[in-house]
Amino acid sequence: MTAPVHTARTPVQRERSRWRLGAIMPKGLYTRSLLIVVLPMLLLQSVVALVFMERHWELTTQRLSQAVAQDISAIIDLYSELRDPDDRRKLTEIASRELGLDISFLPNQALPAPKSAPLFFILDRVLSEEIAQRTDRPFSVDSQSEPRRVEVQVKLENEILRVRTRIGRAYASNSHIFLVWMVVASAILIAVSILFLRNQIKPILHLANAAENLGKGRDVADFTPRGAAEVRRATQAFFAMRDRIHRQIEQRTTMLAGVSHDLRTVLTRLRLQIALMKGKETQDLEADIDEMERMLEGYLAFARGDAGETAKPLDIASLLDEIGSDAERTGKSISVEFEGPPVVTARPDALKRAITNLVINASRFGGTVKVEGRHEKAQLVVTVDDDGPGIPGDKYEEVFRPFLRLDEARNLDHPGSGLGLTIARDIARGHGGDVILSKSPLGGLRAQFSIPV
């Protein structure tokens, strides 16, 4: 005998099954919490309804149908013993008065064909089974012809016994009230659960919106911590983190202002001393001082980032046109296109500095530069393409390192400090976005600047 072979699921198969389940499950916390409340309730109701219908409802109907079948069997037995028509009339009166059965005798004829019963309507089946157990005569059961009444016809020797009675005598007709009350009560409980869950989820949504606005550099209005104790603690921790970030930015800005003032004082003093000197040898010194000032501006811009600037609405289409016009002064061919709503909310100076760095890099190493902006689905995407020598694919992430210069293909930020792309990505990530490099359709480098707005 060959033992069954059990094939173990590979990690890839388990991962795929998890992905399929993750695609079906809702992503929102409110929806998931609602499912946690609603699904067990629906499952419990389904089990209760199934057990009720299978056990209680059918058992009650069986007991009632059994009593009716016994009464019909007794009437048939009495009918067989009675020969006098007066006795049969008394039997009819007794059946109507004591048993609640309306009996009559019809001429001998074919029994009516059975009619199809509605779904979940079990009276015809149960009553037929009970009558068949107590008599071996042909019969028919009809619960559809008359509302709220059931009719049984039994074939006797020379005539037909017709028995009619209220459907409630053979069928648990009021059992559906239990199901109705269960559904109504569940609907009320679900509605109350929805209201309570909504109130519990609101503080989490407020906290998420505040964290998102802080990541985008927008003002975060104070709101009162509400909800569960854990949500209150998270809100208080967020406020403390926001205050620490603001203090750190303020301290860094103050420090940079002092460093900038001290270094500029020294450079200004050197420039004045060189101005007092005459001769061709001072030209190299002036060039070195100019380079030092440019490098100082680059270092301070990188260290300062977009600290202290408030996000506000700006016309990004006009900003791109302005950047393109400034870059055209270098003599390069620059085209600017934009589609979508032109107004976005961002830090104007930081956004201009980032895109300008990308355009300057492209115009420095390419003869043709194409700038395309797109604003859709709460996302701003600015793509800068050039036809220069480009960057090797394995260097796309490396070039974002501060002060990095590539010796081959293209020398980024020359004659600057090697911080152009670094500053651009730092600003993009400060807005909650990123800068991604790829191969340009023009043959050079494509820099894609994207931020949520």
FILUM-213356 format. One record per residue (C-alpha): residue in three letters; x, y, z. Coordinates in steps of 0.25 Angstrom, whole numbers, padded with zeros to 4 digits, always signed. Layout:
% FILUM-213356
ALAXYZ...
END
This chain:
% FILUM-213356
MET+0000+0000+0000THR+0006+0013-0004ALA+0006+0024+0006PRO+0000+0037+0002VAL+0010+0048-0003HIS+0008+0061+0004THR+0014+0073-0004ALA+0019+0084+0005ARG+0016+0098+0000THR+0028+0106-0003PRO+0031+0120+0003VAL+0028+0126-0011GLN+0014+0119-0011ARG+0012+0124+0003GLU+0016+0138+0000ARG+0006+0138-0012SER-0005+0133-0004ARG-0003+0144+0006TRP-0002+0155-0005ARG-0016+0150-0010LEU-0022+0151+0004GLY-0016+0165+0005ALA-0022+0169-0008ILE-0036+0165-0003MET-0035+0171+0011PRO-0038+0185+0013LYS-0027+0195+0016GLY-0034+0205+0025LEU-0034+0204+0040TYR-0048+0208+0041THR-0052+0197+0031ARG-0044+0187+0037SER-0049+0190+0051LEU-0063+0190+0046LEU-0061+0176+0040ILE-0055+0171+0053VAL-0069+0175+0060VAL-0078+0171+0049LEU-0073+0158+0044PRO-0073+0151+0057MET-0088+0156+0059LEU-0092+0151+0045LEU-0085+0138+0047LEU-0092+0136+0060GLN-0106+0140+0055SER-0104+0130+0043VAL-0101+0119+0052VAL-0112+0122+0061ALA-0122+0124+0050LEU-0117+0111+0044VAL-0118+0103+0057PHE-0132+0110+0059MET-0137+0106+0046GLU-0131+0092+0046ARG-0135+0088+0060HIS-0145+0097+0067TRP-0154+0101+0055GLU-0154+0088+0048LEU-0156+0080+0061THR-0168+0089+0065THR-0174+0088+0051GLN-0172+0073+0052ARG-0179+0072+0066LEU-0191+0081+0061SER-0192+0073+0048GLN-0191+0060+0056ALA-0204+0064+0064VAL-0211+0068+0051ALA-0208+0055+0045GLN-0212+0047+0057ASP-0226+0054+0057ILE-0227+0051+0042SER-0224+0037+0044ALA-0234+0036+0056ILE-0245+0042+0047ILE-0242+0032+0036ASP-0243+0020+0046LEU-0256+0026+0051TYR-0261+0028+0037SER-0258+0013+0034GLU-0267+0009+0046LEU-0279+0018+0044ARG-0289+0015+0034ASP-0301+0023+0038PRO-0301+0037+0031ASP-0305+0044+0044ASP-0293+0038+0051ARG-0284+0044+0040ARG-0290+0058+0042LYS-0288+0057+0057LEU-0273+0053+0053THR-0272+0066+0045GLU-0278+0074+0056ILE-0268+0068+0066ALA-0256+0070+0057SER-0260+0084+0055ARG-0263+0087+0070GLU-0252+0079+0077LEU-0241+0077+0067GLY-0242+0090+0059LEU-0243+0082+0046ASP-0253+0085+0035ILE-0256+0072+0029SER-0265+0068+0017PHE-0267+0057+0008LEU-0265+0058-0007PRO-0269+0049-0019ASN-0259+0039-0023GLN-0249+0046-0032ALA-0234+0047-0035LEU-0226+0054-0025PRO-0220+0068-0029ALA-0206+0069-0033PRO-0196+0074-0023LYS-0192+0088-0024SER-0178+0094-0022ALA-0175+0100-0008PRO-0167+0113-0006LEU-0153+0112-0002PHE-0151+0108+0013PHE-0166+0104+0014ILE-0165+0091+0020LEU-0180+0088+0024ASP-0184+0080+0011ARG-0172+0071+0013VAL-0173+0069+0028LEU-0188+0067+0028SER-0187+0057+0017GLU-0177+0049+0024GLU-0186+0049+0037ILE-0199+0045+0029ALA-0191+0034+0021GLN-0187+0028+0035ARG-0201+0027+0040THR-0209+0022+0027ASP-0206+0014+0015ARG-0217+0022+0007PRO-0214+0031-0005PHE-0214+0046-0001SER-0210+0060-0005VAL-0205+0072+0003ASP-0208+0086-0002SER-0203+0098+0006GLN-0203+0108-0006SER-0217+0109-0011GLU-0223+0117+0001PRO-0216+0127+0009ARG-0213+0123+0024ARG-0220+0109+0022VAL-0215+0095+0018GLU-0224+0085+0011VAL-0222+0070+0012GLN-0230+0060+0003VAL-0230+0045+0006LYS-0235+0035-0004LEU-0245+0026+0003GLU-0253+0014-0003ASN-0264+0021-0010GLU-0261+0036-0007ILE-0251+0046-0003LEU-0248+0052+0011ARG-0245+0066+0010VAL-0239+0072+0023ARG-0236+0087+0024THR-0230+0094+0036ARG-0222+0107+0040ILE-0208+0106+0035GLY-0204+0110+0050ARG-0209+0096+0055ALA-0199+0089+0046TYR-0187+0099+0044ALA-0179+0108+0053SER-0184+0120+0045ASN-0179+0131+0055SER-0165+0126+0056HIS-0160+0136+0046ILE-0163+0147+0057PHE-0150+0142+0064LEU-0142+0144+0052VAL-0148+0157+0049TRP-0145+0162+0063MET-0131+0156+0062VAL-0128+0164+0049VAL-0134+0177+0054ALA-0126+0176+0067SER-0113+0173+0060ALA-0116+0185+0050ILE-0117+0194+0062LEU-0105+0188+0069ILE-0097+0190+0056ALA-0101+0204+0055VAL-0097+0207+0069SER-0084+0200+0066ILE-0082+0209+0054LEU-0084+0222+0062PHE-0075+0218+0073LEU-0064+0213+0064ARG-0065+0226+0056ASN-0063+0234+0068GLN-0051+0225+0072ILE-0044+0226+0058LYS-0046+0241+0057PRO-0034+0244+0067ILE-0025+0234+0059LEU-0029+0241+0046HIS-0026+0255+0052LEU-0012+0250+0057ALA-0009+0244+0043ASN-0013+0257+0036ALA-0004+0265+0045ALA+0008+0256+0043GLU+0006+0256+0028ASN+0005+0272+0029LEU+0017+0272+0037GLY+0025+0264+0027LYS+0020+0273+0016GLY+0025+0285+0024ARG+0011+0291+0026ASP+0006+0297+0039VAL+0001+0287+0049ALA-0011+0293+0057ASP-0012+0288+0071PHE-0023+0279+0074THR-0028+0273+0087PRO-0024+0259+0090ARG-0036+0250+0089GLY-0040+0236+0088ALA-0034+0224+0095ALA-0022+0225+0105GLU-0012+0220+0095VAL-0017+0230+0084ARG-0016+0241+0094ARG-0001+0236+0098ALA+0002+0236+0083THR-0004+0250+0081GLN+0004+0256+0092ALA+0017+0249+0087PHE+0015+0255+0074PHE+0013+0269+0080ALA+0026+0267+0087MET+0033+0262+0075ARG+0028+0274+0067ASP+0033+0283+0078ARG+0047+0277+0078ILE+0048+0277+0063HIS+0044+0292+0063ARG+0055+0295+0074GLN+0065+0287+0066ILE+0062+0295+0054GLU+0063+0308+0061GLN+0076+0305+0067ARG+0082+0300+0054THR+0077+0313+0047THR+0083+0322+0058MET+0096+0314+0057LEU+0097+0315+0042ALA+0094+0330+0043GLY+0105+0332+0052VAL+0115+0323+0044SER+0111+0331+0031HIS+0113+0344+0037ASP+0127+0341+0043LEU+0131+0334+0029ARG+0126+0346+0021THR+0133+0356+0030VAL+0146+0349+0027LEU+0144+0348+0012THR+0140+0362+0012ARG+0152+0366+0019LEU+0161+0358+0009ARG+0154+0364-0002LEU+0157+0378+0003GLN+0171+0375+0005ILE+0173+0370-0009ALA+0166+0382-0015LEU+0177+0391-0009MET+0187+0382-0016LYS+0190+0385-0030GLY+0195+0375-0040LYS+0191+0363-0049GLU+0195+0354-0038THR+0182+0358-0030GLN+0173+0353-0041ASP+0175+0338-0036LEU+0173+0342-0022GLU+0160+0349-0026ALA+0156+0336-0034ASP+0159+0328-0021ILE+0150+0337-0012ASP+0139+0336-0022GLU+0140+0321-0022MET+0140+0321-0007GLU+0128+0329-0006ARG+0120+0320-0016MET+0125+0308-0008LEU+0120+0314+0005GLU+0107+0317-0001GLY+0105+0303-0005TYR+0109+0297+0008LEU+0100+0307+0015ALA+0088+0304+0006PHE+0090+0289+0008ALA+0091+0290+0023ARG+0080+0300+0024GLY+0071+0293+0015ASP+0057+0299+0015ALA+0056+0301+0030GLY+0048+0312+0035GLU+0040+0314+0022THR+0025+0312+0022ALA+0017+0304+0011LYS+0007+0313+0004PRO+0000+0312-0010LEU+0008+0316-0022ASP+0007+0316-0037ILE+0016+0304-0041ALA+0014+0307-0056SER+0019+0321-0055LEU+0031+0316-0046LEU+0035+0306-0056ASP+0035+0317-0067GLU+0043+0326-0059ILE+0053+0315-0056GLY+0054+0312-0071SER+0056+0326-0075ASP+0067+0328-0065ALA+0074+0315-0070GLU+0073+0320-0084ARG+0083+0331-0081THR+0094+0320-0082GLY+0091+0319-0097LYS+0084+0305-0096SER+0071+0301-0102ILE+0061+0299-0091SER+0046+0295-0093VAL+0036+0296-0082GLU+0022+0289-0082PHE+0012+0287-0071GLU-0001+0281-0070GLY-0012+0280-0059PRO-0016+0290-0048PRO-0005+0301-0047VAL-0007+0304-0032VAL+0000+0295-0022THR+0004+0296-0007ALA+0019+0295-0004ARG+0031+0303+0001PRO+0033+0313-0011ASP+0048+0316-0009ALA+0051+0302-0006LEU+0044+0297-0018LYS+0050+0307-0027ARG+0064+0303-0022ALA+0062+0288-0024ILE+0057+0290-0038THR+0067+0300-0042ASN+0078+0291-0037LEU+0073+0280-0046VAL+0071+0289-0058ILE+0085+0295-0056ASN+0091+0281-0056ALA+0084+0277-0068SER+0088+0290-0076ARG+0102+0289-0071PHE+0104+0275-0078GLY+0094+0275-0089GLY+0091+0284-0101THR+0076+0282-0100VAL+0068+0282-0087LYS+0053+0278-0086VAL+0045+0281-0074GLU+0031+0275-0072GLY+0022+0277-0060ARG+0009+0270-0057HIS+0000+0272-0045GLU-0011+0261-0044LYS-0016+0252-0032ALA-0010+0261-0021GLN+0004+0258-0027LEU+0013+0268-0034VAL+0023+0262-0043VAL+0034+0270-0050THR+0043+0263-0060VAL+0056+0269-0065ASP+0062+0262-0078ASP+0075+0265-0085ASP+0083+0260-0096GLY+0097+0260-0089PRO+0106+0248-0086GLY+0097+0243-0075ILE+0101+0235-0063PRO+0104+0220-0062GLY+0092+0212-0056ASP+0100+0207-0044LYS+0103+0222-0040TYR+0089+0227-0039GLU+0088+0226-0024GLU+0103+0229-0022VAL+0102+0243-0028PHE+0093+0247-0017ARG+0104+0246-0007PRO+0108+0260-0002PHE+0121+0266-0008LEU+0122+0254-0018ARG+0128+0257-0031LEU+0128+0247-0043ASP+0141+0247-0051GLU+0135+0240-0063ALA+0123+0243-0071ARG+0119+0256-0065ASN+0124+0264-0053LEU+0112+0268-0045ASP+0111+0282-0040HIS+0124+0287-0046PRO+0129+0297-0042GLY+0121+0296-0030SER+0122+0287-0018GLY+0115+0274-0022LEU+0102+0277-0014GLY+0092+0280-0025LEU+0085+0267-0026THR+0087+0265-0011ILE+0080+0278-0008ALA+0069+0275-0018ARG+0066+0261-0012ASP+0067+0267+0002ILE+0056+0277-0001ALA+0047+0267-0008ARG+0048+0257+0004GLY+0045+0269+0013HIS+0032+0270+0005GLY+0029+0255+0006GLY+0034+0252-0008ASP+0047+0248-0015VAL+0056+0250-0027ILE+0059+0238-0036LEU+0069+0237-0047SER+0067+0229-0060LYS+0071+0229-0074SER+0065+0240-0082PRO+0058+0238-0096LEU+0067+0249-0101GLY+0079+0241-0098GLY+0085+0247-0086LEU+0079+0247-0071ARG+0065+0248-0066ALA+0063+0254-0052GLN+0049+0252-0047PHE+0045+0261-0036SER+0032+0257-0029ILE+0025+0262-0016PRO+0010+0260-0011VAL+0003+0273-0011
END
